[in-house]
């Protein structure tokens, strides 16, 4: 039992490390637009995002249950703890690599891909719940397209409504409103992303026999929420720069539109108990808003680089998890 507790402790540590890294890796998702338009100073924005991430993280658990049981049945795996360790190590490595290069990749894709790859290598294809995996994959694929469309529609409507108003006055008003939308964005980020670590820890608890259900214990909720909030407080300035300045020149009205589009997609996914990439949702919303503003202003070469990263994350994370499993176990 002591060995089991020790190994479980390693899993919890790695899951919280993933959540911490997810926090600073994805901080830009919530605050990049408000920082780039100077609606908020970077440090103030990060502190606010950390607080709202924590609040969002302790409010919902539906996504955690999906992560904990939709890719594989933890009770059916004899080596579930080893599978989880390999998956977490792979996801952490990929997150750090993409953070280092300032690429807004998806922590969700990394975790889902890594968990699937680890189960494939550690237990076999028969232990992967393909129906659940495909359901998650569909949401991960379609949510960016929906966010792009919503961002385009919101920005088009705002352009029409404020067409005859002074741009200076319009942006002054929306700069204030961005404080609210940044808070909403951070809250929705917490409702979805923090639950992924909760789901992984719950998966480990079930597979190791410490509990026989996928209900998330209170201590798991609080520890995952705290880890994400602390990670958010560190801030991911490289990705903030990419999101906030390199896709197109963002004005307050654009930031407001992108925040609302991204948050609506993320929160809808949370209500459906489905994990979604907050990075994909918000980046796609920005691209939709930029396209509505002026297609020629969007730096599509950078957008293409981001999209390529989206597509390669799941297979690379899966392969990396498989290799790590083979090496360690």
NURO-695641 format. One line per 4 residues: number of its first residue (from 1); for each residue x, y, z of C-alpha. Coordinates in steps of 0.25 Angstrom, whole numbers, always signed. Example, Ala and Ser with C-alpha at 12.3 -4.5 7.8 and 13.67 -1.06 7.14 Angstrom:
<pts>
1) +49 -18 +31 | +55 -4 +29
</pts>
This chain:
<pts>
1) +0 +0 +0 | +12 +9 +3 | +17 +7 -11 | +3 +10 -17
5) +2 +22 -9 | +16 +27 -13 | +12 +24 -28 | -1 +31 -26
9) +6 +43 -20 | +15 +44 -33 | +2 +44 -41 | -4 +55 -33
13) +9 +63 -34 | +10 +62 -49 | -5 +65 -51 | -4 +78 -43
17) +9 +81 -50 | +1 +79 -63 | -9 +89 -57 | +1 +99 -53
21) +7 +99 -67 | -6 +99 -73 | -9 +112 -65 | +3 +120 -70
25) +3 +114 -84 | -12 +118 -86 | -12 +131 -78 | -11 +138 -91
29) -25 +132 -95 | -32 +140 -85 | -24 +153 -84 | -16 +155 -97
33) -26 +164 -104 | -28 +173 -91 | -13 +174 -89 | -11 +178 -104
37) -21 +189 -104 | -16 +194 -90 | -30 +191 -84 | -22 +185 -73
41) -7 +185 -69 | -1 +171 -70 | +1 +169 -55 | -13 +173 -52
45) -19 +165 -63 | -11 +152 -59 | -15 +154 -44 | -30 +155 -48
49) -29 +143 -58 | -23 +135 -47 | -35 +138 -37 | -45 +136 -48
53) -38 +123 -52 | -39 +118 -38 | -54 +121 -37 | -57 +115 -50
57) -49 +102 -46 | -57 +99 -33 | -70 +102 -39 | -72 +90 -49
61) -68 +75 -50 | -75 +70 -63 | -62 +71 -72 | -54 +64 -61
65) -63 +52 -62 | -62 +52 -77 | -47 +52 -76 | -47 +42 -65
69) -55 +31 -73 | -58 +35 -88 | -44 +31 -94 | -42 +18 -85
73) -49 +11 -74 | -39 +13 -62 | -45 +1 -55 | -41 -8 -66
77) -27 -5 -67 | -17 -13 -59 | -6 -3 -61 | -14 +10 -61
81) -5 +17 -52 | +7 +15 -62 | -2 +19 -73 | -6 +32 -66
85) +9 +35 -63 | +13 +34 -77 | +2 +42 -82 | +4 +54 -72
89) +19 +54 -75 | +17 +54 -90 | +6 +66 -89 | +15 +74 -80
93) +27 +72 -89 | +19 +77 -101 | +13 +89 -94 | +27 +93 -89
97) +32 +92 -104 | +21 +100 -110 | +22 +110 -98 | +37 +112 -101
101) +34 +115 -115 | +22 +124 -112 | +12 +115 -120 | -2 +115 -114
105) -4 +100 -115 | -15 +93 -108 | -13 +87 -94 | -26 +79 -97
109) -21 +73 -110 | -7 +69 -103 | -14 +62 -91 | -25 +55 -99
113) -14 +50 -110 | -4 +46 -99 | -15 +38 -91 | -19 +31 -103
117) -5 +28 -108 | -1 +23 -94 | -14 +14 -93 | -11 +8 -107
121) +4 +5 -104 | +1 +1 -89 | -11 -7 -91 | -15 -9 -106
125) -25 -3 -115 | -36 -11 -109 | -35 -3 -96 | -38 +10 -103
129) -52 +15 -103 | -52 +20 -117 | -66 +25 -117 | -63 +34 -106
133) -50 +38 -112 | -57 +42 -125 | -67 +50 -118 | -57 +58 -111
137) -49 +59 -124 | -61 +65 -131 | -63 +75 -121 | -48 +79 -122
141) -49 +80 -137 | -62 +87 -138 | -61 +97 -127 | -51 +106 -133
145) -59 +107 -146 | -71 +111 -138 | -63 +121 -130 | -58 +127 -143
149) -72 +128 -148 | -77 +135 -135 | -65 +144 -135 | -68 +148 -149
153) -83 +150 -147 | -81 +158 -134 | -70 +167 -140 | -79 +170 -153
157) -91 +174 -144 | -82 +183 -136 | -77 +190 -148 | -91 +192 -153
161) -96 +197 -140 | -85 +207 -137 | -82 +211 -152 | -85 +225 -150
165) -79 +227 -136 | -66 +233 -133 | -55 +222 -133 | -48 +228 -122
169) -61 +229 -113 | -65 +214 -117 | -51 +209 -113 | -51 +216 -100
173) -64 +210 -96 | -60 +196 -101 | -47 +197 -94 | -54 +198 -80
177) -64 +187 -84 | -51 +178 -87 | -49 +177 -72 | -62 +170 -71
181) -60 +161 -83 | -46 +157 -79 | -51 +153 -65 | -62 +145 -72
185) -52 +138 -81 | -43 +135 -69 | -55 +129 -62 | -59 +120 -74
189) -45 +116 -76 | -45 +111 -61 | -58 +103 -63 | -52 +95 -74
193) -37 +94 -74 | -35 +92 -59 | -44 +80 -59 | -35 +72 -68
197) -25 +70 -57 | -36 +67 -48 | -41 +56 -58 | -27 +50 -59
201) -25 +50 -43 | -39 +43 -42 | -35 +33 -53 | -23 +30 -45
205) -31 +28 -32 | -41 +18 -39 | -30 +10 -46 | -22 +9 -33
209) -34 +5 -25 | -35 +17 -16 | -49 +19 -21 | -59 +12 -30
213) -66 +24 -36 | -63 +36 -45 | -68 +47 -35 | -57 +57 -32
217) -53 +58 -18 | -53 +72 -11 | -38 +71 -9 | -35 +69 -24
221) -44 +81 -28 | -37 +90 -18 | -23 +85 -22 | -25 +86 -37
225) -32 +100 -36 | -20 +105 -27 | -10 +99 -37 | -16 +106 -49
229) -18 +119 -42 | -3 +119 -37 | +1 +116 -51 | -7 +127 -57
233) -1 +136 -47 | +13 +133 -53 | +7 +138 -67 | +11 +133 -81
237) +17 +146 -87 | +22 +139 -99 | +8 +134 -103 | +2 +147 -99
241) +11 +154 -109 | +7 +144 -120 | -8 +145 -117 | -9 +160 -114
245) +0 +166 -125 | +4 +157 -136 | -9 +152 -142 | -14 +166 -145
249) -14 +179 -139 | -25 +178 -128 | -34 +190 -124 | -43 +189 -111
253) -55 +187 -119 | -48 +175 -126 | -43 +170 -113 | -57 +170 -107
257) -63 +163 -119 | -52 +152 -118 | -54 +150 -103 | -69 +148 -104
261) -68 +139 -116 | -57 +130 -109 | -64 +130 -95 | -78 +126 -101
265) -72 +114 -108 | -64 +110 -96 | -75 +111 -86 | -85 +104 -95
269) -75 +92 -96 | -74 +92 -81 | -89 +91 -80 | -89 +79 -89
273) -78 +73 -80 | -68 +73 -92 | -53 +77 -92 | -50 +88 -102
277) -37 +95 -105 | -38 +109 -100 | -26 +112 -108 | -33 +108 -121
281) -46 +115 -117 | -40 +128 -114 | -30 +128 -125 | -41 +125 -135
285) -50 +135 -129 | -38 +145 -132 | -37 +141 -146 | -51 +142 -148
289) -52 +156 -143 | -39 +160 -151 | -46 +155 -163 | -58 +163 -161
293) -50 +175 -158 | -41 +174 -171 | -36 +160 -176 | -23 +166 -181
297) -19 +171 -167 | -19 +157 -162 | -5 +150 -162 | -9 +137 -169
301) +5 +132 -169 | +5 +132 -154 | -9 +127 -153 | -5 +115 -162
305) +6 +112 -153 | -3 +112 -141 | -13 +103 -149 | -2 +93 -152
309) +2 +92 -138 | -13 +89 -135 | -13 +77 -144 | +0 +71 -140
313) -2 +72 -125 | -10 +60 -123 | -2 +50 -131 | +11 +55 -126
317) +7 +55 -111 | +1 +41 -113 | +14 +36 -120 | +22 +43 -109
321) +14 +36 -98 | +16 +23 -104 | +31 +25 -105 | +31 +29 -90
325) +23 +17 -86 | +32 +8 -93 | +45 +14 -87 | +39 +15 -73
329) +31 +2 -72
</pts>
